[in-house]
Amino acid sequence: MTTYSAKAADIEKKWLLIDASGLIVGRLASIVALRLRGKHKATYTPHVDDGDNVIVINAAKAVFSGRKREKKVYFHHTGFIGGIKERTAKSIFEGRFPERIVEKAVERMLPRGPLGRVQFGNLRVYPGPEHPHEAQKPETLDVAAMNRKNVRSA
């Protein structure tokens, strides 16, 4: 008996639509990363991009649990000596590109390397409710109904 290995020609990619309003960022990101990698499929093959295309809308309305909105700090380096910069999650959410919080969370859950970059390219994140992918007829995935912990209670 041989192990099944998916070929690029055998892969069927679907389009999924996820509404992030009220969802916890980390739980949303783990579900999105799982779908991008294709680990939810029985035909999962680690070295092949057999995941789905994922569209996340209302990313600006995603939430953190606890006090992470004020306490969580994102670092980046300018490349110059002593050039480490930091921003809080609150400042990013209130800034020009609030969808980058969700993008970074998903990107850091994907593998580093050429395959991870291709899989990350299958993710589209939009801060508002509109997106230009109606022609692909995306299926809606209700992440809030999967587990009661996925949505932050007041």
C-alpha positions as CSV (number, residue, x, y, z in Angstrom):
1,M,0.0,0.0,0.0
2,T,1.4,3.4,-1.0
3,T,0.9,6.8,0.6
4,Y,-1.3,9.2,-1.4
5,S,0.5,12.3,-2.6
6,A,-1.6,15.0,-4.3
7,K,-0.4,16.4,-7.6
8,A,-0.9,20.0,-8.6
9,A,-3.3,19.0,-11.4
10,D,-5.5,17.0,-8.9
11,I,-6.1,20.0,-6.6
12,E,-9.5,21.7,-6.4
13,K,-9.4,25.1,-4.8
14,K,-12.5,26.7,-3.3
15,W,-13.1,30.3,-2.4
16,L,-14.2,31.0,1.2
17,L,-15.6,34.1,2.7
18,I,-15.2,34.9,6.4
19,D,-16.7,37.8,8.3
20,A,-14.3,38.8,11.0
21,S,-16.6,41.2,12.9
22,G,-16.5,40.4,16.6
23,L,-14.2,37.4,16.1
24,I,-11.0,37.0,18.3
25,V,-7.9,37.6,16.1
26,G,-5.9,34.6,17.2
27,R,-8.7,32.0,16.8
28,L,-9.6,33.5,13.4
29,A,-6.0,33.4,12.2
30,S,-5.6,29.8,13.2
31,I,-8.7,28.7,11.3
32,V,-7.6,30.8,8.2
33,A,-4.1,29.4,8.3
34,L,-5.5,25.9,8.5
35,R,-7.7,26.5,5.4
36,L,-4.8,28.2,3.5
37,R,-2.5,25.2,4.1
38,G,-5.2,22.7,3.2
39,K,-5.0,20.7,6.4
40,H,-8.8,20.4,6.6
41,K,-8.8,18.2,3.5
42,A,-8.3,14.4,3.4
43,T,-5.9,14.9,0.4
44,Y,-3.5,17.2,2.4
45,T,0.1,16.9,1.2
46,P,2.7,19.0,3.0
47,H,4.8,20.0,0.0
48,V,1.9,21.0,-2.3
49,D,-0.3,24.1,-2.1
50,D,-3.7,22.4,-1.9
51,G,-5.4,24.9,0.4
52,D,-8.3,27.2,-0.4
53,N,-8.5,30.9,-1.3
54,V,-9.7,32.8,1.7
55,I,-11.4,36.3,1.8
56,V,-11.7,38.0,5.2
57,I,-14.0,41.0,5.4
58,N,-14.6,43.4,8.3
59,A,-11.1,42.8,9.5
60,A,-11.1,46.2,11.3
61,K,-13.9,44.9,13.5
62,A,-11.9,41.9,14.8
63,V,-11.2,42.0,18.5
64,F,-8.6,40.8,21.0
65,S,-9.3,39.0,24.3
66,G,-8.3,40.5,27.6
67,R,-6.2,43.7,27.4
68,K,-4.2,42.8,24.3
69,R,-5.6,45.7,22.4
70,E,-3.6,48.1,24.7
71,K,-0.8,45.8,25.8
72,K,0.2,43.9,22.6
73,V,3.2,45.4,20.9
74,Y,4.3,44.8,17.3
75,F,8.0,45.4,16.5
76,H,9.8,46.0,13.2
77,H,13.3,47.1,12.4
78,T,14.3,49.8,10.0
79,G,17.6,48.2,9.1
80,F,19.7,50.9,10.7
81,I,21.6,50.6,14.0
82,G,19.2,51.0,16.9
83,G,16.3,51.2,14.4
84,I,13.8,49.0,16.3
85,K,10.3,50.5,16.2
86,E,7.2,49.5,18.1
87,R,3.5,50.0,17.7
88,T,0.6,48.9,19.9
89,A,-2.3,46.9,18.4
90,K,-4.6,49.8,19.3
91,S,-2.6,52.3,17.2
92,I,-2.7,49.9,14.2
93,F,-6.4,49.3,14.5
94,E,-7.0,53.1,14.6
95,G,-4.5,53.7,11.8
96,R,-4.8,53.5,8.0
97,F,-4.5,49.8,7.5
98,P,-6.3,47.9,10.4
99,E,-6.4,44.7,8.3
100,R,-2.7,44.2,8.8
101,I,-3.3,42.9,12.3
102,V,-5.2,39.9,10.8
103,E,-2.6,39.5,8.0
104,K,0.3,39.4,10.4
105,A,-1.4,36.9,12.6
106,V,-2.1,34.6,9.7
107,E,1.4,35.1,8.2
108,R,3.1,34.1,11.4
109,M,1.1,30.9,11.5
110,L,2.1,29.8,8.0
111,P,5.5,28.1,7.3
112,R,8.4,30.2,6.3
113,G,9.7,29.6,2.8
114,P,8.6,29.5,-0.8
115,L,5.5,27.4,-0.2
116,G,4.4,29.5,2.8
117,R,4.6,32.6,0.6
118,V,2.5,31.1,-2.1
119,Q,-0.1,30.0,0.5
120,F,-0.1,33.5,2.0
121,G,-0.8,34.9,-1.5
122,N,-4.1,33.0,-1.4
123,L,-5.4,35.3,1.4
124,R,-7.3,38.5,0.8
125,V,-8.1,40.7,3.8
126,Y,-10.4,43.8,3.6
127,P,-11.2,46.2,6.4
128,G,-14.8,46.8,5.4
129,P,-17.7,44.6,4.2
130,E,-17.1,45.0,0.5
131,H,-14.7,42.9,-1.7
132,P,-14.1,42.6,-5.4
133,H,-14.4,38.7,-5.6
134,E,-18.1,38.2,-6.2
135,A,-17.3,36.5,-9.6
136,Q,-15.5,33.7,-7.8
137,K,-18.8,32.9,-5.9
138,P,-17.2,32.4,-2.4
139,E,-18.8,30.1,0.1
140,T,-19.5,31.7,3.5
141,L,-17.7,30.0,6.5
142,D,-19.3,30.9,9.8
143,V,-16.4,30.9,12.2
144,A,-18.5,32.3,15.1
145,A,-20.7,29.2,15.0
146,M,-17.8,26.7,15.2
147,N,-17.0,27.5,18.9
148,R,-18.5,29.9,21.4
149,K,-15.0,31.0,22.3
150,N,-14.4,32.4,18.8
151,V,-16.6,35.4,19.5
152,R,-15.7,37.8,22.3
153,S,-18.5,38.2,24.9
154,A,-19.1,41.6,26.4
